[in-house]
């Protein structure tokens, strides 16, 4: 079968469809990966882009599209073009079709519910053998206007699944001969020059685990847990399997500069396994390493020390809020004391670049709740970088249900699907988070006393806040220079990832 898999995300890594592509290629199918990465959220693709897409998918038996809720408009536009161009079956997969399969079947012929490796293998076998595929587990279908939602499939790596270990899955597909990307609106075949131009060589992204043991109310994980009540929260790959994949990366993708583990809860891995991994990683891979999915309650000095010795240069941790009321609302499983302890632990390793996630625009937060987070962040040791997100009520989350009940979300299309989670509202208190980010990233920070002044009610009543903000912004170049003189480690924050890649040998020693 000829199969085209389309990613409409800005992220060229797209772990999910690369894994599915690898599984389908192992089955003997001809698979093209098409990345429409130049547009984001509701931005429409140009006619020339759609014309290029029509040519690429010509002759395809199956075309798959992966999407989150925010890419709804993009998925519809691409699907309509597919309908005009060929007779291929259209399947949608990803978070949104998993949570709202019926809605997606208004446009797609079928949807994949949950992780798609096993499901797509079974589906394509049945299509190829001209068997009835409408009973395929983990899928939904639009059969001549009748919507069918089948039973959920057990996830790969679980005891009840056909694929009982994640080690049985092939390594993700990075064969550039069968991959296409957007460049200036045109879809062209990937090549080594494009890899470097698009900075796809900056890092290789993979996962050591799947799943998450937590149930934060802004995340769909609670819904996933309900869908698979007998499933263990974390499925792990073996250390040897991970190392084998990375050896292959070094052989086949020798231009790779950084390895990124994009797990939901990396530090849930037991100390014994992290020790085994660290020894083998340092011996066989020895590339700078970055991990996401750090939670304050699972981070330990023992685990961190082992990883630093192996080559850890970057880590992302979710703080989200310091407000006690908001933490209860989010069901965050850690205290501010645990967060501060974790941050100080990371800060002890001067060359590890730290990213901390914060959520803004919570309608249930008061100014006092927001200020509580600002004051807390100003007390943390620097340097660190804040990743600031605007709260979006994704379908399937507890907060979505709450917002819907209270009338905060009235129109899903405009209130959710067309909301940009990278664009917080332009308020004074939100601006302070970005100001704090500027100062913290160079190791200077903003003192709690100054932050208290900037957020004080009197300061705002007398309209001194905006004047103060402008003055502090104007002084930033001076303090940036001062910060670099005070802490040599802050040099790495000057150019971000460029510093890491340019100094990878030094950092991995």
C-alpha positions in Angstrom: 0.0 0.0 0.0 1.0 3.6 -0.6 0.5 5.6 2.6 1.0 9.3 3.2 1.3 10.6 6.8 0.9 14.3 7.3 2.0 16.4 10.3 0.5 19.8 10.5 2.5 20.7 13.6 5.4 23.3 13.6 7.6 20.6 15.2 9.5 18.6 12.7 10.4 15.9 15.2 6.7 14.6 15.4 7.6 11.4 17.3 4.1 9.9 16.9 3.9 9.6 13.1 7.6 8.7 12.8 6.9 5.7 15.0 3.8 4.7 13.1 5.7 5.2 9.8 8.4 2.8 11.0 5.8 0.2 11.9 4.1 0.5 8.6 7.4 0.3 6.7 8.2 -2.9 8.6 5.0 -4.3 7.3 6.2 -3.6 3.7 4.2 -0.5 2.9 5.4 2.5 0.9 5.2 5.4 3.4 5.8 9.1 2.8 6.0 11.6 5.7 4.9 15.1 4.8 5.6 18.0 7.3 3.5 21.1 6.8 5.5 22.9 9.5 5.4 26.5 8.3 1.9 27.3 9.4 0.5 27.2 12.9 -2.9 27.0 14.4 -5.5 28.7 12.3 -3.2 29.9 9.5 -4.4 28.7 6.1 -2.1 27.0 3.7 -1.4 28.8 0.4 -2.8 27.4 -2.8 0.6 26.4 -4.1 1.2 24.4 -0.9 -2.1 22.5 -1.4 -1.3 21.9 -5.1 2.1 20.4 -4.1 0.3 18.2 -1.5 -2.2 17.0 -4.1 0.7 15.8 -6.4 2.5 14.0 -3.5 -0.5 12.1 -2.3 -1.6 11.0 -5.7 -2.1 7.3 -5.8 -2.2 6.9 -2.0 -4.5 4.3 -0.6 -4.5 5.9 2.9 -3.7 9.4 4.1 -3.3 10.1 7.8 -3.3 13.4 9.6 -2.2 14.0 13.2 -3.7 16.9 15.1 -4.3 18.6 18.4 -7.4 20.7 19.0 -5.6 23.9 18.1 -5.0 22.6 14.6 -8.6 21.9 13.7 -8.8 24.4 10.9 -5.6 23.2 9.4 -6.8 19.6 9.4 -10.0 20.5 7.7 -8.3 22.4 5.0 -5.9 19.6 4.2 -8.7 17.0 4.3 -10.8 18.9 1.8 -7.8 19.0 -0.5 -7.2 15.3 -0.2 -10.9 14.7 -1.1 -10.5 16.9 -4.2 -7.2 15.2 -5.3 -7.6 11.4 -4.8 -9.8 8.6 -3.6 -7.6 7.7 -0.6 -9.2 6.9 2.7 -8.6 9.7 5.2 -7.7 8.9 8.8 -7.2 11.4 11.6 -5.2 10.6 14.7 -3.7 12.3 17.7 -5.1 13.8 20.9 -8.2 15.5 19.5 -9.5 12.5 17.5 -8.9 10.3 20.6 -11.0 12.6 22.8 -13.6 13.6 20.2 -13.8 10.9 17.6 -17.5 11.5 16.6 -16.8 15.2 15.8 -13.7 14.3 13.7 -15.8 11.8 11.7 -17.7 14.7 10.2 -14.6 15.2 8.0 -12.5 12.0 8.2 -13.4 8.5 7.0 -11.9 7.1 10.1 -10.1 8.0 13.3 -7.4 6.4 15.4 -8.2 6.5 19.1 -5.1 6.4 21.3 -1.6 5.3 20.3 -1.7 4.1 16.8 1.1 1.6 16.1 -0.9 -1.7 16.7 -4.1 -0.1 15.3 -2.6 1.0 12.0 -0.9 -2.4 11.5 -4.2 -4.2 11.9 -6.1 -1.7 9.8 -3.7 -1.8 6.8 -3.5 -5.6 6.9 -7.3 -5.7 6.6 -7.5 -3.1 3.9 -4.7 -4.8 1.9 -6.4 -8.3 2.3 -9.8 -6.7 1.4 -11.2 -7.8 4.7 -13.9 -6.0 6.7 -12.0 -3.3 8.7 -14.9 -1.7 10.4 -14.4 -3.9 13.5 -10.8 -2.8 14.1 -10.2 -2.0 17.8 -9.1 1.4 18.8 -10.8 3.1 15.8 -13.9 5.0 14.7 -15.5 5.0 11.3 -17.9 7.0 9.2 -19.7 4.3 7.2 -22.0 6.0 4.8 -23.1 8.6 7.4 -23.3 6.0 10.2 -20.6 6.7 12.9 -19.1 3.6 14.5 -16.9 3.9 17.6 -15.2 0.6 18.5 -13.7 -0.6 21.8 -10.5 1.0 22.9 -7.3 -0.9 22.2 -4.8 -1.8 24.9 -1.8 0.4 24.6 1.6 -0.9 23.3 3.7 -2.1 26.1 0.9 -3.3 28.3 0.2 -6.9 29.3 -3.1 -7.1 27.4 -1.7 -5.7 24.1 -0.3 -7.7 21.2 2.9 -5.6 21.5 3.6 -6.4 25.1 6.9 -4.5 25.3 7.8 -1.1 23.9 11.1 -2.8 22.9 9.1 -4.6 20.2 8.5 -1.4 18.3 10.9 -0.3 15.6 12.9 2.8 16.0 11.2 5.9 14.6 11.5 6.7 10.9 14.2 9.2 10.0 14.8 8.1 6.4 14.9 11.5 4.7 14.5 9.9 1.2 10.8 9.5 2.0 10.2 12.7 3.8 8.9 16.1 2.6 8.9 19.5 4.2 7.6 23.0 3.5 10.0 25.7 2.4 8.6 29.1 1.5 5.2 27.5 0.9 6.5 24.8 -1.4 6.6 21.1 -0.4 10.0 19.6 -1.3 11.9 16.4 -0.5 14.1 16.5 2.5 17.9 16.5 2.1 21.0 17.0 4.2 21.1 20.7 3.4 17.5 21.2 4.5 18.2 19.2 7.7 20.8 21.8 8.6 18.8 24.8 7.4 15.7 23.8 9.3 17.9 22.9 12.3 16.6 19.4 12.4 20.1 18.4 13.2 20.0 20.3 16.5 18.6 17.4 18.4 17.2 13.9 18.0 14.0 13.5 20.0 12.8 10.2 21.4 11.0 8.8 24.4 12.2 6.4 27.1 8.7 6.0 28.6 5.0 6.4 27.7 2.3 7.6 30.1 2.1 9.7 33.2 1.2 8.8 36.8 -0.3 12.2 37.5 -3.8 13.6 36.6 -3.4 17.4 36.4 -6.7 19.0 35.6 -5.4 21.0 32.6 -4.1 17.8 30.9 -6.1 15.0 29.2 -4.2 12.3 31.1 -7.1 11.8 33.5 -9.3 10.9 30.5 -6.6 8.5 29.1 -6.5 6.8 32.5 -10.2 6.4 32.5 -10.1 4.9 29.0 -7.5 2.3 30.2 -8.4 1.5 33.8 -6.3 -1.7 33.9 -3.2 0.0 32.3 -0.1 0.8 34.4 0.5 4.6 34.3 4.1 4.2 33.0 5.3 1.9 30.2 9.1 1.8 30.0 11.6 0.8 27.3 14.7 -1.2 28.5 18.0 0.6 28.8 19.6 -1.6 26.2 16.8 -0.8 23.7 17.3 3.0 24.2 21.0 2.7 23.8 20.6 0.6 20.6 18.4 3.3 19.1 20.9 6.0 20.0 23.8 4.0 18.5 21.8 3.8 15.3 21.3 7.6 15.4 25.0 8.1 15.7 25.6 5.8 12.7 22.8 7.0 10.5 22.4 10.6 11.6 26.0 11.6 12.5 25.2 15.3 12.3 23.0 15.0 15.4 24.2 17.4 18.1 21.9 16.8 21.1 19.7 13.9 22.3 16.3 15.0 23.7 14.2 12.6 25.9 10.6 14.0 25.6 8.9 12.0 28.3 5.9 13.1 30.4 7.5 11.9 33.6 11.2 11.0 33.0 12.3 11.0 36.6 9.8 8.4 37.6 12.3 5.9 36.3 13.9 4.0 39.2 17.4 5.0 40.4 18.9 1.6 39.4 17.8 2.0 35.8 19.0 5.6 35.6 22.4 4.4 36.9 22.6 1.7 34.3 21.5 4.1 31.5 24.0 6.8 32.5 26.9 4.4 32.5 26.0 3.0 29.0 25.1 6.5 27.6 28.4 8.0 28.6 30.3 5.0 27.2 28.5 4.5 23.9 26.7 7.8 23.0 28.5 10.7 24.8 26.3 13.5 23.2 24.8 16.4 25.2 21.5 15.2 26.7 18.3 17.1 27.5 15.3 15.7 29.3 11.8 17.0 29.8 9.1 15.7 32.1 10.8 16.5 35.4 8.5 16.9 38.3 9.7 18.4 41.6 8.4 15.4 43.6 10.4 12.8 41.5 13.6 14.7 41.0 16.5 13.5 43.3 20.1 14.5 43.6 21.2 10.9 43.0 19.4 10.7 39.7 20.5 14.2 38.6 24.1 13.6 39.5 24.2 10.4 37.4 22.7 12.1 34.4 25.0 15.1 34.7 27.9 12.8 34.6 26.5 11.1 31.5 26.2 14.4 29.7 23.0 16.2 30.9 23.0 19.8 29.8 19.3 20.8 29.9 16.1 20.0 31.8 12.5 21.1 31.7 10.3 21.0 34.8 6.7 21.9 35.3 6.1 24.5 38.0 2.9 25.9 36.5 1.9 28.0 39.6 3.0 28.7 43.2 -0.5 29.8 44.3 -1.9 27.4 46.8 -5.4 27.8 45.6 -4.4 27.3 42.0 -2.3 24.2 42.8 -5.3 22.6 44.3 -7.3 23.5 41.2 -4.6 22.0 39.0 -4.1 18.9 41.3 -0.4 19.5 41.2 1.2 16.9 43.4 4.0 19.0 45.0 4.5 21.8 47.5 6.4 25.1 46.9 9.0 23.7 49.3 9.6 20.7 46.9 9.8 23.0 43.9 12.4 25.2 45.6 14.4 22.2 46.7 14.3 20.8 43.1 15.4 24.2 41.6 18.3 24.5 44.1 19.3 21.0 43.3 19.4 21.8 39.5 21.2 25.0 40.2 24.0 23.2 41.9 25.1 21.9 38.4 26.1 25.2 36.8 26.2 24.0 33.2 22.7 22.5 33.2 20.2 24.8 31.4 16.9 24.8 33.3 13.5 25.5 31.8 10.5 25.9 34.1 6.9 25.9 32.8 4.3 28.5 34.0 0.6 28.7 33.1 -1.1 32.1 32.8 -4.6 33.4 32.0 -6.4 31.3 34.6 -9.9 32.8 34.9 -10.2 31.5 38.5 -7.1 33.3 39.7 -7.1 36.7 41.4 -4.4 39.2 41.1 -3.2 38.1 44.5 -2.9 34.5 43.3 -0.8 35.6 40.3 1.4 37.8 42.5 2.0 34.8 44.8 3.6 33.0 41.8 5.7 36.1 40.8 7.0 36.5 44.3 7.9 32.8 44.6 9.7 32.8 41.2 11.7 35.9 42.3 13.0 33.9 45.3 14.4 31.1 43.2 18.1 30.9 42.4 19.1 31.9 38.9 19.8 31.3 36.1 16.7 29.7 34.6 14.4 30.2 31.7 10.6 30.5 32.0 8.4 28.9 29.4 5.1 30.8 29.7 1.8 29.3 28.4 -1.7 30.6 28.2 -4.3 28.3 29.7 -6.4 26.6 27.1 -9.3 24.4 28.1 -8.6 21.3 26.0 -11.5 18.9 25.6 -11.2 15.9 27.8 -9.7 17.8 30.7 -11.3 18.4 34.1 -10.8 22.2 33.6 -12.7 22.0 30.3 -15.7 20.4 32.0 -15.5 23.1 34.8 -15.2 26.0 32.3 -18.1 24.6 30.3 -20.3 24.2 33.3 -19.6 27.8 34.5 -20.1 29.3 31.0 -16.5 30.4 30.6 -16.3 28.3 27.4 -19.3 29.0 25.2 -18.1 28.2 21.8 -15.5 25.5 21.5 -14.4 26.5 18.0 -13.4 30.1 18.9 -12.8 29.6 22.7 -10.5 26.6 22.3 -9.7 25.4 18.8 -8.6 28.9 17.7 -6.8 29.8 21.0 -3.0 30.1 20.8 -1.5 28.7 24.0 1.8 30.5 23.3 0.2 34.0 23.4 -0.8 35.0 27.0 -3.0 38.0 27.4 -1.4 41.4 27.4 -1.8 42.4 31.0 0.6 44.1 33.4 1.1 41.1 35.6 1.7 38.8 32.6 4.3 41.3 31.4 6.1 40.9 34.7 6.6 37.2 34.0 8.4 38.0 30.8 10.4 40.7 32.5 11.4 38.2 35.2 12.3 35.8 32.4 14.7 38.3 30.9 16.5 38.9 34.2 16.6 35.3 35.4 18.0 33.9 32.2 21.2 35.9 32.6 21.6 34.9 36.2 20.6 38.3 37.8 17.0 37.9 38.6 14.6 40.3 40.2 14.6 40.5 44.0 11.5 39.6 46.0 11.5 43.2 47.4 11.5 44.8 43.9 8.8 42.3 42.7 6.7 43.2 45.8 7.0 46.9 44.8 6.1 46.2 41.2 3.0 44.2 42.2 1.9 46.3 45.1 -1.7 47.7 45.0 -0.5 51.3 45.6 2.1 51.0 42.8 -0.7 50.1 40.4 -3.2 52.7 41.8 -0.7 55.5 41.3 0.1 54.2 37.8 3.7 53.7 38.7 3.8 50.2 37.4 4.1 50.9 33.7 6.7 53.6 34.3 8.7 51.2 36.6 8.4 48.4 34.0 9.8 50.6 31.2 12.7 51.7 33.4 13.6 48.2 34.4 13.4 47.1 30.7 15.8 49.9 29.8 18.3 48.8 32.4 18.3 45.2 31.2 21.4 45.5 29.0 23.5 46.7 31.9 22.3 43.9 34.2 22.7 41.3 31.5 26.4 42.3 31.3 26.6 42.3 35.1 25.1 38.8 35.2 27.6 37.3 32.9 30.4 38.7 34.9 29.0 37.4 38.1 28.3 33.9 36.9 30.4 32.4 34.2 27.8 29.6 33.8 25.3 32.1 32.4 27.3 32.3 29.2 25.3 29.4 28.0 22.1 31.5 28.1 23.6 34.1 25.8 22.8 32.1 22.7 20.7 29.2 24.0 21.0 26.1 22.1 23.8 27.5 19.9 26.1 27.6 23.0 25.3 24.0 23.8 25.9 22.7 20.3 29.1 24.8 19.8 30.5 23.4 23.1 29.2 19.9 23.1 32.6 18.3 23.6 33.3 20.4 26.6 29.9 19.9 28.1 29.8 16.2 27.6 33.1 15.7 29.5 
